[in-house]
Amino acid sequence: MQEKIRERSNLEINVLPDMEDFEEETLSPEAISNPEVVKLSLREKLGIRDNDLMVVMPTRVVPRKAIEFAIEFTERLQRPEYRQELEQIGAVSGVGNAKRKFDSDGKIFLVLPQGEDLTDSQDYADALTALAREKNVELIFAGEHVRPDSKQVGDEDQRVPFYSVYDEADLVIYPTVGEGFGNQLLEIVKKYKLPILFEYEVFKSDILPYLPHYVSLGDTWEWSEQLQPSRAKLRVLPEEAYEKAIAKMLEFLKDPEKLQQAVAENRVSMASQFDSKVVTQRFLQQIGVVVRNALTPSAPAVH
């Protein structure tokens, strides 16, 4: 991004990225002060059992987030050849950080925990619902059960804090095709989850150098020729992108030590560049340079 702005404007540009406090307690302040909030489980609220897998896509429901890719990915996980491998992992070591004992009776759910833009994107949401029904994917719009962590609530609010959803997720997918940066990606890494993502432009230019481990859905897509009942257009990925992504994901899940090392390395690397203290210090240094240059008298012109 920085290089493109420089090329277009011929100005020296410093871009400050999104940032995350990687040292902060992951529970929200109100959750810490109210133990009853901590006890709430989104899985229980949604009827997702201990032997079920919960795939979470933590973004708003808007077209550029390409949630259809998450539906297609989840559908492929349910195919016999991949499901059998997941069941074997569930029996041997368990799936993911929670060591989920996924078995032949287990289901796979795709959960969307944000609901802020659902009304404004109803045509798109309807198209996603139709696609999920066609693909036999258990898609849950869970926004009514989840609240922003920053929102102050009383004891009567039984919604789950947003950040806690990452803890309950077995897999986290982030297939957005366009972002100014991608703050949810920072959250995913902070919560020790391995991101399954589409390589959007800003990711490749600004984030990829600092994210050593992830599962890629590629970087190319096309519009679907199949029109959904809602008339909302959906995107499609090459089949090869799903095959490679699932193979990579299974490679990590089969080796829990490798997975734990990968998410730990991701966290250290991303924090070194995008932690709020690091970004703030960089900003202050840049401001200092500007101020010093402004206060330094220019050399008199030589005639």
C-alpha positions in Angstrom: 0.0 0.0 0.0 2.8 2.4 1.0 4.6 1.9 -2.3 1.4 2.5 -4.4 0.7 5.8 -2.6 4.2 6.9 -3.1 4.1 6.1 -6.8 0.8 8.0 -7.3 1.6 11.1 -5.2 5.4 11.3 -5.4 5.3 11.9 -1.7 7.2 10.1 1.1 4.4 8.2 2.9 4.4 6.3 6.2 1.4 4.1 6.7 0.3 3.2 10.2 -1.3 -0.2 10.2 -4.1 -1.6 12.4 -2.7 -2.6 15.8 -3.6 -5.0 18.6 -2.5 -5.1 22.3 -0.9 -8.6 22.3 0.0 -8.3 25.9 -3.5 -7.4 27.1 -5.6 -9.9 29.0 -7.8 -11.6 26.3 -10.9 -11.4 28.4 -12.8 -8.1 28.3 -12.7 -6.0 31.5 -16.5 -6.6 32.1 -16.0 -10.3 31.7 -13.2 -10.3 34.3 -15.4 -8.4 36.7 -18.4 -10.5 36.1 -17.6 -14.2 36.4 -21.1 -15.2 35.2 -20.3 -13.8 31.8 -17.2 -16.0 31.5 -19.1 -19.1 32.2 -21.4 -18.6 29.2 -20.7 -20.8 26.2 -21.7 -20.0 22.7 -21.5 -23.7 21.8 -24.1 -24.5 24.4 -26.3 -21.6 23.3 -26.2 -22.9 19.7 -26.6 -26.6 20.6 -23.1 -27.5 19.4 -21.9 -30.5 21.2 -18.4 -31.4 22.5 -17.8 -33.8 19.7 -18.9 -31.3 17.0 -16.5 -29.0 15.1 -17.1 -25.3 15.1 -15.7 -23.3 12.2 -15.8 -19.6 13.0 -15.7 -16.7 10.5 -15.4 -13.6 12.8 -16.2 -10.9 10.2 -19.3 -8.8 9.5 -21.8 -10.1 7.0 -21.0 -8.0 3.9 -20.2 -9.2 0.4 -16.5 -8.3 0.3 -15.9 -10.8 3.2 -16.6 -13.6 0.7 -18.4 -15.8 3.3 -19.4 -18.1 0.4 -15.8 -19.3 0.4 -16.2 -20.4 4.1 -19.4 -22.3 3.2 -17.7 -24.1 0.3 -14.7 -24.9 2.5 -17.0 -26.3 5.2 -18.9 -28.4 2.7 -15.7 -30.0 1.5 -14.6 -30.8 5.1 -17.8 -32.9 5.3 -16.9 -35.0 2.2 -16.0 -38.6 3.1 -12.3 -38.5 2.3 -11.7 -35.4 4.5 -14.2 -36.3 7.2 -12.5 -39.7 7.7 -9.2 -38.0 8.3 -10.8 -35.5 10.7 -12.3 -38.4 12.6 -8.9 -40.2 12.8 -7.4 -37.0 14.2 -10.2 -36.7 16.7 -9.6 -40.3 17.9 -5.8 -40.0 18.1 -4.9 -36.5 19.4 -8.1 -34.4 19.1 -8.8 -31.6 16.7 -7.2 -28.2 17.2 -6.3 -26.4 20.5 -9.3 -27.9 22.3 -8.3 -31.4 21.2 -11.9 -31.9 20.1 -12.9 -35.6 20.0 -14.6 -35.4 16.6 -16.2 -38.7 15.7 -18.7 -40.3 13.3 -21.6 -38.7 15.2 -20.0 -35.3 15.1 -21.3 -32.4 13.0 -19.4 -29.5 11.5 -20.9 -26.0 12.0 -20.0 -22.7 10.3 -20.7 -19.9 12.8 -20.9 -16.2 12.0 -20.7 -14.3 15.4 -21.1 -10.7 14.1 -24.6 -9.4 13.3 -24.1 -5.6 13.0 -24.6 -5.3 9.3 -27.0 -8.2 8.8 -30.0 -6.0 8.0 -28.2 -3.8 5.5 -26.8 -6.9 3.8 -30.0 -9.0 3.8 -29.8 -10.0 0.1 -26.3 -11.3 0.6 -27.3 -13.1 3.8 -30.2 -14.7 2.0 -27.8 -15.8 -0.8 -25.5 -17.4 1.8 -28.4 -19.2 3.4 -29.5 -20.6 0.1 -26.0 -21.7 -0.7 -25.5 -23.3 2.7 -28.8 -25.2 2.2 -27.8 -26.3 -1.2 -24.4 -27.5 0.1 -25.9 -29.1 3.3 -23.8 -26.9 5.5 -24.9 -26.0 9.0 -24.6 -22.2 8.8 -25.5 -20.2 12.0 -25.9 -16.5 12.2 -25.1 -16.1 15.9 -24.9 -12.3 16.2 -27.9 -12.2 18.6 -25.9 -14.3 21.1 -22.6 -12.2 20.9 -21.8 -8.7 22.0 -18.8 -6.4 21.4 -16.3 -6.8 24.2 -16.2 -3.0 24.7 -19.9 -2.7 25.4 -20.7 -2.2 29.1 -23.5 -4.5 30.2 -25.3 -5.5 33.3 -25.7 -9.0 34.8 -28.9 -9.5 32.9 -27.1 -9.5 29.5 -26.4 -13.1 28.8 -24.7 -12.6 25.4 -21.2 -14.0 24.9 -18.2 -11.6 24.7 -17.0 -11.5 21.1 -13.4 -12.3 22.0 -14.4 -15.5 23.8 -15.8 -16.9 20.5 -12.2 -17.4 19.3 -11.6 -19.6 22.3 -14.5 -21.8 21.4 -13.6 -22.1 17.7 -11.9 -25.3 16.4 -11.0 -23.6 13.1 -11.1 -19.9 12.1 -11.5 -18.9 8.5 -10.9 -15.4 7.1 -11.6 -15.4 3.3 -12.2 -11.7 2.8 -11.2 -10.5 -0.7 -10.6 -6.9 0.3 -9.5 -5.1 3.4 -8.0 -1.7 4.3 -5.9 -3.9 6.6 -7.6 -6.7 8.5 -7.9 -6.3 12.2 -9.7 -9.6 12.7 -6.5 -11.3 11.4 -4.6 -9.7 14.3 -7.3 -11.1 16.7 -7.0 -14.6 15.2 -3.3 -14.6 15.7 -3.4 -13.1 19.2 -5.8 -15.9 20.2 -3.4 -18.6 19.0 -5.5 -19.7 16.1 -4.1 -20.7 12.7 -5.8 -18.5 10.1 -7.4 -20.0 6.9 -7.4 -17.1 4.6 -7.7 -15.6 1.1 -4.6 -13.7 0.2 -6.1 -10.3 -0.5 -3.9 -7.5 -1.8 -3.1 -5.6 1.5 -2.4 -8.9 3.2 0.3 -9.8 0.6 1.9 -6.4 0.8 1.7 -5.5 4.4 1.0 -8.6 6.6 2.4 -11.6 4.8 6.1 -10.8 5.7 5.2 -11.1 9.3 2.9 -14.2 9.2 5.0 -17.3 8.8 2.3 -19.9 9.1 -1.2 -19.9 7.6 -3.5 -21.9 5.4 -4.0 -20.3 2.0 -7.1 -20.2 -0.1 -5.1 -18.6 -3.0 -5.4 -15.2 -4.4 -7.8 -15.5 -7.4 -11.5 -15.6 -7.6 -14.3 -15.2 -10.2 -18.0 -14.3 -10.0 -20.3 -17.3 -9.9 -22.5 -17.8 -13.0 -25.2 -19.3 -10.8 -27.6 -16.6 -9.6 -29.0 -17.0 -6.1 -32.7 -16.5 -5.4 -31.9 -13.2 -3.7 -30.1 -12.0 -6.8 -27.0 -11.3 -4.8 -23.9 -12.3 -6.7 -21.4 -14.7 -5.1 -17.8 -15.4 -5.8 -16.1 -18.8 -6.5 -12.6 -20.1 -6.0 -10.8 -22.7 -8.1 -11.3 -26.2 -6.8 -7.6 -26.6 -6.4 -7.6 -23.8 -3.9 -9.8 -25.8 -1.5 -7.9 -29.0 -2.1 -4.6 -27.3 -1.2 -6.0 -25.5 1.8 -7.6 -28.6 3.3 -4.4 -30.6 2.8 -2.4 -27.9 4.5 -4.9 -27.7 7.4 -4.9 -31.5 7.9 -1.1 -31.4 7.9 -1.1 -29.1 10.9 -4.0 -30.9 12.7 -2.2 -34.2 12.5 0.8 -32.8 14.3 -0.4 -30.9 17.4 3.2 -29.9 18.4 3.7 -28.4 14.9 0.4 -26.5 15.2 1.2 -25.1 18.6 4.7 -24.0 17.5 3.2 -22.4 14.4 0.6 -20.3 16.2 3.2 -19.3 18.8 5.6 -18.2 16.2 2.8 -16.3 14.4 2.0 -14.4 17.6 5.6 -13.4 18.3 6.2 -12.3 14.7 3.0 -10.3 14.3 3.4 -8.7 17.7 6.8 -7.5 16.7 5.2 -5.4 14.0 1.6 -4.8 14.9 1.5 -4.6 18.7 -0.1 -1.4 19.8 3.0 -0.3 21.8 5.3 -1.0 18.8 3.0 0.9 16.4 2.7 3.8 18.8 6.4 4.1 19.3 7.0 4.0 15.5 4.4 6.8 15.1 6.1 8.9 17.8 9.5 8.4 16.1 8.1 9.5 12.8 6.4 12.6 14.3 9.7 13.4 16.0 11.5 13.3 12.6 8.9 15.6 11.0 9.1 18.1 13.9 12.9 18.1 13.9 13.0 18.7 10.2 10.5 21.5 10.5 12.5 23.2 13.2 15.9 22.9 11.5 16.8 26.1 9.8 17.3 25.8 6.1 20.8 26.5 4.8 20.9 30.0 3.1 20.8 29.9 -0.6 24.2 30.3 -2.3 24.2 33.0 -5.1 
